[in-house]
Amino acid sequence: WEAALAATWSGSPVWFHGDVASGNLLVEDGRLNAVIDFGTSGVGDPSCDLAIAWTFFEGESREAFRARIAADDATWARGRGWALWKALITVAGHDANQAEAE
């Protein structure tokens, strides 16, 4: 988390998807065919789109993903921070749901 916070971004704003997740990727014949659900897209720091590196990939597949994208170390660190944030809000939401069920 500290590394993500320390990795500031000063690039030009770019379009980002905002929710690159396995459910938003359409694959046909083993190849990415489409990306759907642009409800959280915007303009700014693209590192949020790298969270999938930790929420979907692991090991060699994560390294292959990183090798194919143009992300410097700071962007990669911020992407890891987004993945942590996403995991924490998921856990927090799960705990709240559990408390309501009791």
C-alpha positions as CSV (number, residue, x, y, z in Angstrom):
1,W,0.0,0.0,0.0
2,E,2.8,2.4,0.9
3,A,4.6,1.7,-2.4
4,A,1.4,2.4,-4.3
5,L,0.9,5.7,-2.5
6,A,4.5,6.7,-3.0
7,A,4.3,6.0,-6.8
8,T,2.8,9.3,-8.0
9,W,1.6,9.8,-11.5
10,S,2.2,12.9,-13.6
11,G,1.4,11.7,-17.1
12,S,-1.1,13.1,-19.4
13,P,-4.7,11.9,-18.8
14,V,-5.7,8.8,-20.8
15,W,-8.9,6.9,-21.2
16,F,-9.2,4.0,-18.7
17,H,-11.8,1.3,-18.5
18,G,-12.1,1.3,-14.7
19,D,-13.2,-2.3,-14.2
20,V,-11.0,-4.7,-16.2
21,A,-12.2,-8.0,-14.7
22,S,-12.6,-11.5,-16.1
23,G,-16.4,-11.0,-16.4
24,N,-15.9,-8.0,-18.6
25,L,-13.6,-9.7,-21.1
26,L,-15.1,-11.7,-23.9
27,V,-12.8,-14.4,-25.3
28,E,-13.4,-16.4,-28.5
29,D,-11.1,-19.2,-29.7
30,G,-8.6,-18.4,-26.9
31,R,-8.2,-14.8,-27.9
32,L,-9.6,-11.5,-26.4
33,N,-12.5,-10.5,-28.6
34,A,-14.1,-7.6,-26.8
35,V,-14.1,-5.6,-23.5
36,I,-17.5,-4.7,-22.2
37,D,-19.1,-2.7,-19.3
38,F,-17.7,0.8,-19.6
39,G,-19.8,2.1,-16.6
40,T,-16.7,3.2,-14.7
41,S,-14.6,4.5,-17.5
42,G,-13.0,7.9,-17.4
43,V,-9.9,9.9,-18.1
44,G,-6.9,10.0,-15.8
45,D,-4.3,7.5,-14.5
46,P,-4.6,4.2,-16.3
47,S,-3.1,2.2,-13.4
48,C,-6.6,1.1,-12.2
49,D,-6.8,-1.1,-15.2
50,L,-3.8,-3.1,-14.0
51,A,-5.6,-4.5,-11.0
52,I,-6.5,-7.6,-13.1
53,A,-2.8,-8.6,-12.9
54,W,-3.5,-9.6,-9.3
55,T,-7.2,-10.4,-9.3
56,F,-7.0,-12.8,-12.3
57,F,-3.4,-13.7,-13.2
58,E,-0.7,-15.3,-11.1
59,G,2.9,-16.5,-11.5
60,E,4.0,-16.8,-15.1
61,S,0.7,-15.5,-16.6
62,R,1.1,-12.3,-14.5
63,E,4.7,-11.9,-15.7
64,A,3.5,-12.4,-19.3
65,F,0.8,-9.8,-18.9
66,R,3.3,-7.3,-17.5
67,A,5.8,-8.0,-20.3
68,R,3.0,-7.1,-22.9
69,I,1.9,-3.8,-21.4
70,A,3.8,-0.5,-21.4
71,A,3.7,0.2,-17.6
72,D,6.7,1.6,-15.7
73,D,7.4,0.5,-12.2
74,A,5.4,3.3,-10.6
75,T,2.3,2.5,-12.7
76,W,2.7,-1.2,-11.8
77,A,2.9,-0.3,-8.1
78,R,-0.2,1.9,-8.3
79,G,-2.0,-1.0,-10.1
80,R,-1.1,-3.3,-7.2
81,G,-2.5,-0.7,-4.9
82,W,-5.8,-0.7,-6.8
83,A,-5.9,-4.5,-6.5
84,L,-5.4,-4.2,-2.8
85,W,-8.2,-1.6,-2.5
86,K,-10.5,-3.8,-4.6
87,A,-9.8,-6.8,-2.3
88,L,-10.4,-4.7,0.9
89,I,-13.7,-3.3,-0.3
90,T,-14.8,-6.8,-1.2
91,V,-13.9,-8.1,2.2
92,A,-15.6,-5.1,3.9
93,G,-18.7,-5.7,1.9
94,H,-18.7,-9.4,2.7
95,D,-18.4,-8.7,6.4
96,A,-21.3,-6.2,6.3
97,N,-23.4,-8.8,4.5
98,Q,-22.6,-11.4,7.1
99,A,-23.5,-9.0,10.0
100,E,-26.9,-8.3,8.4
101,A,-27.7,-12.0,8.0
102,E,-27.2,-12.7,11.7
